[in-house]
Amino acid sequence: MLNHEPADRVFHALADANRRAIIERLTAGPAAVSELSRLLGVTLAATVQHLRVLEDSELVRSEKAGRVRTCQIDPVGLRRAEHWLHAQRTTWEHRLDRLGDILGEPDPTTFKEPTT
């Protein structure tokens, strides 16, 4: 199996609905962990665990000011996922184009009688 460790971490992080909800919320701008916890309807501890996964995959970054930890989108992880998806799409488009070419070619073993 191929090892795409950075991309694996991104897709693992995005596999969870709560983490996707965090990403969606953060696209509107930074948010405090307590706000994200309310949004998800889970404990602060559970929210922090989700945020750790998102930070490890470089999808989110956070900073602490006093007692408030604020999170925001980190585009590095999103670019990594986008790059991987683009490469897969390009590969499959080329394969399907080749298949279309093959299917569109006349079969040389088929002989048609001329009509008179």
A tleap script that builds the chain and sets N, CA, C and O, in Angstrom:
source leaprc.protein.ff14SB
mol = sequence {
  NMET LEU ASN HIE GLU PRO ALA ASP ARG VAL
  PHE HIE ALA LEU ALA ASP ALA ASN ARG ARG
  ALA ILE ILE GLU ARG LEU THR ALA GLY PRO
  ALA ALA VAL SER GLU LEU SER ARG LEU LEU
  GLY VAL THR LEU ALA ALA THR VAL GLN HIE
  LEU ARG VAL LEU GLU ASP SER GLU LEU VAL
  ARG SER GLU LYS ALA GLY ARG VAL ARG THR
  CYS GLN ILE ASP PRO VAL GLY LEU ARG ARG
  ALA GLU HIE TRP LEU HIE ALA GLN ARG THR
  THR TRP GLU HIE ARG LEU ASP ARG LEU GLY
  ASP ILE LEU GLY GLU PRO ASP PRO THR THR
  PHE LYS GLU PRO THR CTHR
}
set mol.1.N position { 0.840 -1.189 0.000 }
set mol.1.CA position { 0.000 0.000 0.000 }
set mol.1.C position { 0.878 1.242 0.000 }
set mol.1.O position { 1.887 1.303 0.702 }
set mol.2.N position { 0.482 2.233 -0.796 }
set mol.2.CA position { 1.230 3.476 -0.861 }
set mol.2.C position { 1.048 4.254 0.429 }
set mol.2.O position { -0.007 4.197 1.061 }
set mol.3.N position { 2.091 4.983 0.814 }
set mol.3.CA position { 2.014 5.773 2.041 }
set mol.3.C position { 1.924 7.248 1.679 }
set mol.3.O position { 2.877 7.833 1.164 }
set mol.4.N position { 0.793 7.827 1.947 }
set mol.4.CA position { 0.560 9.258 1.736 }
set mol.4.C position { 0.252 9.861 3.096 }
set mol.4.O position { -0.807 10.459 3.287 }
set mol.5.N position { 1.161 9.710 4.032 }
set mol.5.CA position { 0.887 10.041 5.432 }
set mol.5.C position { 0.245 11.414 5.633 }
set mol.5.O position { -0.780 11.488 6.310 }
set mol.6.N position { 0.786 12.504 5.086 }
set mol.6.CA position { 0.124 13.798 5.324 }
set mol.6.C position { -1.312 13.822 4.788 }
set mol.6.O position { -2.215 14.319 5.461 }
set mol.7.N position { -1.525 13.292 3.595 }
set mol.7.CA position { -2.881 13.254 3.042 }
set mol.7.C position { -3.764 12.318 3.857 }
set mol.7.O position { -4.951 12.586 4.039 }
set mol.8.N position { -3.190 11.216 4.350 }
set mol.8.CA position { -3.961 10.288 5.183 }
set mol.8.C position { -4.499 10.998 6.419 }
set mol.8.O position { -5.655 10.810 6.795 }
set mol.9.N position { -3.661 11.810 7.047 }
set mol.9.CA position { -4.105 12.528 8.249 }
set mol.9.C position { -5.240 13.500 7.920 }
set mol.9.O position { -6.187 13.638 8.694 }
set mol.10.N position { -5.140 14.164 6.784 }
set mol.10.CA position { -6.190 15.117 6.386 }
set mol.10.C position { -7.506 14.379 6.161 }
set mol.10.O position { -8.547 14.791 6.672 }
set mol.11.N position { -7.458 13.289 5.397 }
set mol.11.CA position { -8.705 12.574 5.105 }
set mol.11.C position { -9.262 11.875 6.342 }
set mol.11.O position { -10.479 11.749 6.483 }
set mol.12.N position { -8.389 11.419 7.236 }
set mol.12.CA position { -8.854 10.861 8.508 }
set mol.12.C position { -9.590 11.943 9.299 }
set mol.12.O position { -10.664 11.696 9.847 }
set mol.13.N position { -9.019 13.119 9.353 }
set mol.13.CA position { -9.646 14.221 10.094 }
set mol.13.C position { -11.001 14.578 9.480 }
set mol.13.O position { -11.960 14.833 10.209 }
set mol.14.N position { -11.087 14.598 8.173 }
set mol.14.CA position { -12.325 14.982 7.496 }
set mol.14.C position { -13.367 13.870 7.479 }
set mol.14.O position { -14.510 14.101 7.083 }
set mol.15.N position { -12.989 12.674 7.901 }
set mol.15.CA position { -13.922 11.548 7.901 }
set mol.15.C position { -14.987 11.670 8.995 }
set mol.15.O position { -16.013 10.993 8.936 }
set mol.16.N position { -14.754 12.515 9.974 }
set mol.16.CA position { -15.676 12.662 11.093 }
set mol.16.C position { -16.606 13.855 10.879 }
set mol.16.O position { -16.152 14.950 10.547 }
set mol.17.N position { -17.895 13.640 11.068 }
set mol.17.CA position { -18.889 14.698 10.843 }
set mol.17.C position { -18.688 15.892 11.770 }
set mol.17.O position { -18.872 17.034 11.348 }
set mol.18.N position { -18.315 15.651 13.020 }
set mol.18.CA position { -18.083 16.773 13.948 }
set mol.18.C position { -16.905 17.622 13.492 }
set mol.18.O position { -16.957 18.849 13.568 }
set mol.19.N position { -15.852 16.980 13.021 }
set mol.19.CA position { -14.683 17.747 12.562 }
set mol.19.C position { -15.010 18.516 11.286 }
set mol.19.O position { -14.533 19.634 11.095 }
set mol.20.N position { -15.825 17.922 10.410 }
set mol.20.CA position { -16.256 18.667 9.214 }
set mol.20.C position { -17.107 19.869 9.615 }
set mol.20.O position { -17.012 20.928 8.996 }
set mol.21.N position { -17.934 19.712 10.643 }
set mol.21.CA position { -18.758 20.836 11.124 }
set mol.21.C position { -17.866 21.947 11.666 }
set mol.21.O position { -18.150 23.128 11.463 }
set mol.22.N position { -16.796 21.576 12.350 }
set mol.22.CA position { -15.851 22.593 12.842 }
set mol.22.C position { -15.232 23.339 11.672 }
set mol.22.O position { -15.166 24.568 11.678 }
set mol.23.N position { -14.779 22.599 10.670 }
set mol.23.CA position { -14.176 23.229 9.478 }
set mol.23.C position { -15.181 24.172 8.821 }
set mol.23.O position { -14.845 25.306 8.479 }
set mol.24.N position { -16.411 23.700 8.647 }
set mol.24.CA position { -17.433 24.549 8.022 }
set mol.24.C position { -17.645 25.833 8.815 }
set mol.24.O position { -17.747 26.914 8.234 }
set mol.25.N position { -17.711 25.718 10.146 }
set mol.25.CA position { -17.896 26.920 10.972 }
set mol.25.C position { -16.711 27.861 10.836 }
set mol.25.O position { -16.887 29.075 10.736 }
set mol.26.N position { -15.502 27.305 10.832 }
set mol.26.CA position { -14.309 28.146 10.787 }
set mol.26.C position { -14.101 28.814 9.429 }
set mol.26.O position { -13.325 29.764 9.326 }
set mol.27.N position { -14.774 28.337 8.394 }
set mol.27.CA position { -14.677 29.034 7.106 }
set mol.27.C position { -15.307 30.428 7.189 }
set mol.27.O position { -14.999 31.301 6.377 }
set mol.28.N position { -16.184 30.631 8.166 }
set mol.28.CA position { -16.792 31.951 8.367 }
set mol.28.C position { -15.889 32.871 9.183 }
set mol.28.O position { -16.136 34.075 9.253 }
set mol.29.N position { -14.853 32.320 9.797 }
set mol.29.CA position { -13.929 33.114 10.592 }
set mol.29.C position { -13.542 32.383 11.867 }
set mol.29.O position { -14.099 31.331 12.181 }
set mol.30.N position { -12.581 32.946 12.608 }
set mol.30.CA position { -12.117 32.309 13.846 }
set mol.30.C position { -13.248 32.137 14.855 }
set mol.30.O position { -14.234 32.875 14.849 }
set mol.31.N position { -13.072 31.128 15.732 }
set mol.31.CA position { -14.069 30.876 16.778 }
set mol.31.C position { -13.373 30.335 18.011 }
set mol.31.O position { -12.344 29.665 17.920 }
set mol.32.N position { -13.950 30.636 19.168 }
set mol.32.CA position { -13.443 30.111 20.434 }
set mol.32.C position { -13.844 28.647 20.569 }
set mol.32.O position { -14.855 28.215 20.016 }
set mol.33.N position { -13.041 27.892 21.307 }
set mol.33.CA position { -13.325 26.470 21.529 }
set mol.33.C position { -14.710 26.307 22.170 }
set mol.33.O position { -15.449 25.388 21.815 }
set mol.34.N position { -15.060 27.181 23.099 }
set mol.34.CA position { -16.375 27.081 23.757 }
set mol.34.C position { -17.514 27.243 22.744 }
set mol.34.O position { -18.536 26.566 22.852 }
set mol.35.N position { -17.346 28.126 21.775 }
set mol.35.CA position { -18.368 28.292 20.732 }
set mol.35.C position { -18.483 27.031 19.889 }
set mol.35.O position { -19.587 26.596 19.559 }
set mol.36.N position { -17.345 26.446 19.543 }
set mol.36.CA position { -17.358 25.220 18.748 }
set mol.36.C position { -18.009 24.079 19.524 }
set mol.36.O position { -18.717 23.251 18.951 }
set mol.37.N position { -17.766 24.044 20.817 }
set mol.37.CA position { -18.365 23.016 21.670 }
set mol.37.C position { -19.890 23.138 21.675 }
set mol.37.O position { -20.601 22.138 21.576 }
set mol.38.N position { -20.378 24.359 21.791 }
set mol.38.CA position { -21.835 24.591 21.751 }
set mol.38.C position { -22.401 24.189 20.388 }
set mol.38.O position { -23.464 23.573 20.306 }
set mol.39.N position { -21.691 24.539 19.337 }
set mol.39.CA position { -22.133 24.196 17.987 }
set mol.39.C position { -22.300 22.681 17.825 }
set mol.39.O position { -23.284 22.213 17.253 }
set mol.40.N position { -21.329 21.927 18.334 }
set mol.40.CA position { -21.363 20.478 18.196 }
set mol.40.C position { -22.306 19.813 19.192 }
set mol.40.O position { -22.794 18.707 18.958 }
set mol.41.N position { -22.553 20.495 20.296 }
set mol.41.CA position { -23.381 19.902 21.336 }
set mol.41.C position { -22.647 18.802 22.095 }
set mol.41.O position { -23.256 17.831 22.545 }
set mol.42.N position { -21.324 18.967 22.234 }
set mol.42.CA position { -20.499 17.997 22.969 }
set mol.42.C position { -19.701 18.735 24.035 }
set mol.42.O position { -19.700 19.965 24.083 }
set mol.43.N position { -19.027 17.981 24.881 }
set mol.43.CA position { -18.247 18.585 25.958 }
set mol.43.C position { -17.033 19.324 25.406 }
set mol.43.O position { -16.607 19.102 24.273 }
set mol.44.N position { -16.498 20.199 26.231 }
set mol.44.CA position { -15.262 20.897 25.858 }
set mol.44.C position { -14.139 19.890 25.609 }
set mol.44.O position { -13.357 20.050 24.672 }
set mol.45.N position { -14.059 18.852 26.447 }
set mol.45.CA position { -13.008 17.840 26.287 }
set mol.45.C position { -13.112 17.140 24.923 }
set mol.45.O position { -12.102 16.918 24.254 }
set mol.46.N position { -14.333 16.798 24.521 }
set mol.46.CA position { -14.527 16.148 23.216 }
set mol.46.C position { -14.156 17.104 22.084 }
set mol.46.O position { -13.545 16.699 21.095 }
set mol.47.N position { -14.526 18.363 22.235 }
set mol.47.CA position { -14.189 19.364 21.212 }
set mol.47.C position { -12.681 19.519 21.096 }
set mol.47.O position { -12.151 19.607 19.988 }
set mol.48.N position { -11.989 19.554 22.223 }
set mol.48.CA position { -10.529 19.674 22.216 }
set mol.48.C position { -9.899 18.471 21.516 }
set mol.48.O position { -8.924 18.628 20.780 }
set mol.49.N position { -10.438 17.285 21.733 }
set mol.49.CA position { -9.916 16.092 21.044 }
set mol.49.C position { -10.087 16.234 19.537 }
set mol.49.O position { -9.162 15.936 18.781 }
set mol.50.N position { -11.243 16.679 19.096 }
set mol.50.CA position { -11.464 16.895 17.661 }
set mol.50.C position { -10.487 17.938 17.119 }
set mol.50.O position { -9.930 17.776 16.033 }
set mol.51.N position { -10.289 19.005 17.886 }
set mol.51.CA position { -9.376 20.057 17.447 }
set mol.51.C position { -7.941 19.559 17.354 }
set mol.51.O position { -7.198 19.989 16.472 }
set mol.52.N position { -7.537 18.660 18.247 }
set mol.52.CA position { -6.188 18.079 18.167 }
set mol.52.C position { -5.986 17.336 16.858 }
set mol.52.O position { -4.949 17.468 16.208 }
set mol.53.N position { -6.988 16.551 16.478 }
set mol.53.CA position { -6.904 15.818 15.213 }
set mol.53.C position { -6.802 16.802 14.043 }
set mol.53.O position { -5.997 16.612 13.131 }
set mol.54.N position { -7.621 17.846 14.079 }
set mol.54.CA position { -7.596 18.853 13.010 }
set mol.54.C position { -6.269 19.608 12.983 }
set mol.54.O position { -5.763 19.926 11.907 }
set mol.55.N position { -5.708 19.895 14.139 }
set mol.55.CA position { -4.412 20.580 14.189 }
set mol.55.C position { -3.290 19.660 13.714 }
set mol.55.O position { -2.387 20.106 13.006 }
set mol.56.N position { -3.334 18.387 14.090 }
set mol.56.CA position { -2.305 17.432 13.651 }
set mol.56.C position { -2.298 17.267 12.135 }
set mol.56.O position { -1.258 16.998 11.536 }
set mol.57.N position { -3.459 17.430 11.527 }
set mol.57.CA position { -3.544 17.311 10.070 }
set mol.57.C position { -3.355 18.656 9.369 }
set mol.57.O position { -3.474 18.744 8.147 }
set mol.58.N position { -3.066 19.685 10.131 }
set mol.58.CA position { -2.836 21.050 9.641 }
set mol.58.C position { -4.056 21.644 8.929 }
set mol.58.O position { -3.924 22.427 7.988 }
set mol.59.N position { -5.236 21.255 9.397 }
set mol.59.CA position { -6.459 21.858 8.877 }
set mol.59.C position { -6.884 23.060 9.712 }
set mol.59.O position { -7.567 23.959 9.221 }
set mol.60.N position { -6.473 23.068 10.979 }
set mol.60.CA position { -6.847 24.128 11.919 }
set mol.60.C position { -5.618 24.504 12.735 }
set mol.60.O position { -4.763 23.664 13.015 }
set mol.61.N position { -5.542 25.756 13.107 }
set mol.61.CA position { -4.518 26.198 14.061 }
set mol.61.C position { -5.234 27.014 15.138 }
set mol.61.O position { -6.303 27.582 14.914 }
set mol.62.N position { -4.611 27.050 16.303 }
set mol.62.CA position { -5.239 27.784 17.399 }
set mol.62.C position { -4.191 28.574 18.155 }
set mol.62.O position { -2.995 28.291 18.096 }
set mol.63.N position { -4.683 29.576 18.869 }
set mol.63.CA position { -3.809 30.365 19.741 }
set mol.63.C position { -4.598 30.723 20.984 }
set mol.63.O position { -5.819 30.875 20.961 }
set mol.64.N position { -3.863 30.848 22.048 }
set mol.64.CA position { -4.491 31.134 23.330 }
set mol.64.C position { -4.179 32.566 23.738 }
set mol.64.O position { -3.026 32.996 23.721 }
set mol.65.N position { -5.225 33.292 24.103 }
set mol.65.CA position { -5.090 34.656 24.631 }
set mol.65.C position { -5.815 34.675 25.967 }
set mol.65.O position { -7.044 34.688 26.022 }
set mol.66.N position { -5.043 34.675 27.033 }
set mol.66.CA position { -5.648 34.590 28.363 }
set mol.66.C position { -6.241 33.205 28.571 }
set mol.66.O position { -5.539 32.197 28.484 }
set mol.67.N position { -7.537 33.163 28.845 }
set mol.67.CA position { -8.216 31.878 29.067 }
set mol.67.C position { -8.958 31.393 27.833 }
set mol.67.O position { -9.581 30.331 27.859 }
set mol.68.N position { -8.895 32.155 26.762 }
set mol.68.CA position { -9.676 31.817 25.571 }
set mol.68.C position { -8.758 31.279 24.475 }
set mol.68.O position { -7.795 31.933 24.077 }
set mol.69.N position { -9.074 30.078 23.996 }
set mol.69.CA position { -8.353 29.498 22.857 }
set mol.69.C position { -9.215 29.712 21.622 }
set mol.69.O position { -10.365 29.278 21.564 }
set mol.70.N position { -8.635 30.389 20.635 }
set mol.70.CA position { -9.337 30.699 19.399 }
set mol.70.C position { -8.749 29.867 18.268 }
set mol.70.O position { -7.532 29.728 18.149 }
set mol.71.N position { -9.628 29.319 17.442 }
set mol.71.CA position { -9.220 28.458 16.324 }
set mol.71.C position { -9.558 29.121 15.006 }
set mol.71.O position { -10.510 29.893 14.894 }
set mol.72.N position { -8.752 28.796 14.016 }
set mol.72.CA position { -9.016 29.280 12.659 }
set mol.72.C position { -8.526 28.250 11.657 }
set mol.72.O position { -7.741 27.361 11.987 }
set mol.73.N position { -9.004 28.385 10.430 }
set mol.73.CA position { -8.609 27.480 9.346 }
set mol.73.C position { -7.120 27.654 9.064 }
set mol.73.O position { -6.600 28.769 9.057 }
set mol.74.N position { -6.447 26.532 8.833 }
set mol.74.CA position { -5.057 26.532 8.373 }
set mol.74.C position { -5.087 25.972 6.957 }
set mol.74.O position { -5.362 24.785 6.782 }
set mol.75.N position { -4.816 26.778 5.953 }
set mol.75.CA position { -4.974 26.327 4.572 }
set mol.75.C position { -3.995 25.232 4.135 }
set mol.75.O position { -4.192 24.629 3.080 }
set mol.76.N position { -2.954 24.962 4.911 }
set mol.76.CA position { -1.960 23.961 4.511 }
set mol.76.C position { -2.605 22.596 4.283 }
set mol.76.O position { -2.389 21.973 3.244 }
set mol.77.N position { -3.385 22.137 5.236 }
set mol.77.CA position { -4.019 20.823 5.114 }
set mol.77.C position { -5.030 20.778 3.990 }
set mol.77.O position { -5.119 19.780 3.274 }
set mol.78.N position { -5.790 21.843 3.825 }
set mol.78.CA position { -6.768 21.881 2.742 }
set mol.78.C position { -6.082 21.839 1.384 }
set mol.78.O position { -6.572 21.193 0.458 }
set mol.79.N position { -4.954 22.523 1.261 }
set mol.79.CA position { -4.195 22.476 0.000 }
set mol.79.C position { -3.683 21.069 -0.270 }
set mol.79.O position { -3.685 20.601 -1.408 }
set mol.80.N position { -3.246 20.402 0.793 }
set mol.80.CA position { -2.738 19.038 0.658 }
set mol.80.C position { -3.840 18.113 0.117 }
set mol.80.O position { -3.595 17.322 -0.794 }
set mol.81.N position { -5.042 18.214 0.674 }
set mol.81.CA position { -6.168 17.398 0.212 }
set mol.81.C position { -6.543 17.770 -1.223 }
set mol.81.O position { -6.811 16.898 -2.050 }
set mol.82.N position { -6.558 19.053 -1.502 }
set mol.82.CA position { -6.903 19.522 -2.846 }
set mol.82.C position { -5.903 19.003 -3.873 }
set mol.82.O position { -6.294 18.581 -4.962 }
set mol.83.N position { -4.625 19.030 -3.538 }
set mol.83.CA position { -3.588 18.543 -4.447 }
set mol.83.C position { -3.774 17.052 -4.727 }
set mol.83.O position { -3.682 16.623 -5.877 }
set mol.84.N position { -4.033 16.270 -3.698 }
set mol.84.CA position { -4.214 14.833 -3.873 }
set mol.84.C position { -5.438 14.559 -4.740 }
set mol.84.O position { -5.378 13.742 -5.659 }
set mol.85.N position { -6.556 15.243 -4.452 }
set mol.85.CA position { -7.773 15.047 -5.236 }
set mol.85.C position { -7.578 15.459 -6.693 }
set mol.85.O position { -8.076 14.792 -7.599 }
set mol.86.N position { -6.863 16.542 -6.917 }
set mol.86.CA position { -6.600 16.996 -8.283 }
set mol.86.C position { -5.784 15.951 -9.045 }
set mol.86.O position { -6.079 15.660 -10.205 }
set mol.87.N position { -4.765 15.389 -8.401 }
set mol.87.CA position { -3.949 14.364 -9.051 }
set mol.87.C position { -4.791 13.148 -9.406 }
set mol.87.O position { -4.627 12.575 -10.483 }
set mol.88.N position { -5.693 12.747 -8.511 }
set mol.88.CA position { -6.554 11.591 -8.795 }
set mol.88.C position { -7.513 11.907 -9.939 }
set mol.88.O position { -7.740 11.073 -10.815 }
set mol.89.N position { -8.062 13.091 -9.926 }
set mol.89.CA position { -9.000 13.471 -10.981 }
set mol.89.C position { -8.308 13.489 -12.342 }
set mol.89.O position { -8.856 13.002 -13.331 }
set mol.90.N position { -7.104 14.051 -12.382 }
set mol.90.CA position { -6.349 14.104 -13.636 }
set mol.90.C position { -6.061 12.703 -14.155 }
set mol.90.O position { -6.221 12.435 -15.346 }
set mol.91.N position { -5.640 11.812 -13.272 }
set mol.91.CA position { -5.357 10.432 -13.667 }
set mol.91.C position { -6.590 9.777 -14.260 }
set mol.91.O position { -6.513 9.158 -15.322 }
set mol.92.N position { -7.720 9.903 -13.592 }
set mol.92.CA position { -8.931 9.253 -14.072 }
set mol.92.C position { -9.477 9.908 -15.339 }
set mol.92.O position { -10.052 9.220 -16.182 }
set mol.93.N position { -9.310 11.207 -15.487 }
set mol.93.CA position { -9.745 11.847 -16.730 }
set mol.93.C position { -8.937 11.317 -17.912 }
set mol.93.O position { -9.494 11.059 -18.979 }
set mol.94.N position { -7.614 11.154 -17.725 }
set mol.94.CA position { -6.784 10.602 -18.798 }
set mol.94.C position { -7.194 9.172 -19.126 }
set mol.94.O position { -7.285 8.800 -20.295 }
set mol.95.N position { -7.441 8.371 -18.092 }
set mol.95.CA position { -7.850 6.985 -18.323 }
set mol.95.C position { -9.177 6.914 -19.058 }
set mol.95.O position { -9.334 6.119 -19.984 }
set mol.96.N position { -10.127 7.736 -18.653 }
set mol.96.CA position { -11.428 7.719 -19.316 }
set mol.96.C position { -11.344 8.256 -20.739 }
set mol.96.O position { -12.061 7.780 -21.620 }
set mol.97.N position { -10.478 9.243 -20.978 }
set mol.97.CA position { -10.269 9.721 -22.341 }
set mol.97.C position { -9.720 8.613 -23.227 }
set mol.97.O position { -10.168 8.434 -24.360 }
set mol.98.N position { -8.743 7.867 -22.703 }
set mol.98.CA position { -8.174 6.747 -23.471 }
set mol.98.C position { -9.227 5.689 -23.744 }
set mol.98.O position { -9.294 5.148 -24.848 }
set mol.99.N position { -10.050 5.389 -22.749 }
set mol.99.CA position { -11.119 4.418 -22.932 }
set mol.99.C position { -12.100 4.903 -23.995 }
set mol.99.O position { -12.538 4.127 -24.843 }
set mol.100.N position { -12.439 6.178 -23.946 }
set mol.100.CA position { -13.326 6.743 -24.960 }
set mol.100.C position { -12.731 6.630 -26.349 }
set mol.100.O position { -13.440 6.334 -27.310 }
set mol.101.N position { -11.417 6.866 -26.460 }
set mol.101.CA position { -10.752 6.715 -27.758 }
set mol.101.C position { -10.836 5.280 -28.250 }
set mol.101.O position { -11.117 5.029 -29.422 }
set mol.102.N position { -10.593 4.348 -27.349 }
set mol.102.CA position { -10.631 2.932 -27.724 }
set mol.102.C position { -12.038 2.521 -28.131 }
set mol.102.O position { -12.217 1.834 -29.136 }
set mol.103.N position { -13.020 2.929 -27.373 }
set mol.103.CA position { -14.402 2.561 -27.672 }
set mol.103.C position { -14.909 3.260 -28.934 }
set mol.103.O position { -15.815 2.756 -29.598 }
set mol.104.N position { -14.341 4.396 -29.262 }
set mol.104.CA position { -14.770 5.130 -30.435 }
set mol.104.C position { -14.133 4.644 -31.728 }
set mol.104.O position { -14.609 4.991 -32.809 }
set mol.105.N position { -13.070 3.852 -31.646 }
set mol.105.CA position { -12.400 3.337 -32.843 }
set mol.105.C position { -13.205 2.192 -33.433 }
set mol.105.O position { -13.753 1.373 -32.695 }
set mol.106.N position { -13.282 2.127 -34.767 }
set mol.106.CA position { -13.987 1.002 -35.382 }
set mol.106.C position { -13.203 -0.291 -35.158 }
set mol.106.O position { -11.972 -0.294 -35.137 }
set mol.107.N position { -13.927 -1.365 -34.996 }
set mol.107.CA position { -13.311 -2.670 -34.789 }
set mol.107.C position { -12.840 -3.196 -36.133 }
set mol.107.O position { -13.671 -3.432 -37.010 }
set mol.108.N position { -11.510 -3.396 -36.335 }
set mol.108.CA position { -11.009 -3.854 -37.633 }
set mol.108.C position { -11.430 -5.277 -37.951 }
set mol.108.O position { -11.319 -5.692 -39.105 }
set mol.109.N position { -11.904 -6.036 -36.988 }
set mol.109.CA position { -12.322 -7.410 -37.257 }
set mol.109.C position { -13.749 -7.472 -37.767 }
set mol.109.O position { -14.198 -8.522 -38.228 }
set mol.110.N position { -14.469 -6.359 -37.691 }
set mol.110.CA position { -15.842 -6.330 -38.178 }
set mol.110.C position { -15.821 -5.894 -39.638 }
set mol.110.O position { -15.284 -4.841 -39.981 }
set mol.111.N position { -16.415 -6.722 -40.485 }
set mol.111.CA position { -16.454 -6.429 -41.918 }
set mol.111.C position { -17.887 -6.162 -42.309 }
set mol.111.O position { -18.786 -6.946 -42.003 }
set mol.112.N position { -18.098 -5.043 -42.992 }
set mol.112.CA position { -19.437 -4.714 -43.467 }
set mol.112.C position { -19.468 -4.910 -44.974 }
set mol.112.O position { -18.575 -4.452 -45.688 }
set mol.113.N position { -20.491 -5.586 -45.449 }
set mol.113.CA position { -20.706 -5.756 -46.892 }
set mol.113.C position { -21.126 -4.426 -47.486 }
set mol.113.O position { -21.995 -3.744 -46.944 }
set mol.114.N position { -20.515 -4.061 -48.590 }
set mol.114.CA position { -20.971 -2.826 -49.240 }
set mol.114.C position { -22.392 -2.999 -49.760 }
set mol.114.O position { -22.762 -4.063 -50.258 }
set mol.115.N position { -23.170 -1.949 -49.636 }
set mol.115.CA position { -24.550 -1.995 -50.133 }
set mol.115.C position { -24.594 -1.467 -51.553 }
set mol.115.O position { -23.913 -0.498 -51.889 }
set mol.116.N position { -25.391 -2.104 -52.374 }
set mol.116.CA position { -25.528 -1.647 -53.764 }
set mol.116.C position { -26.933 -1.313 -54.117 }
set mol.116.O position { -27.207 -0.914 -55.249 }
savepdb mol mol.pdb
quit
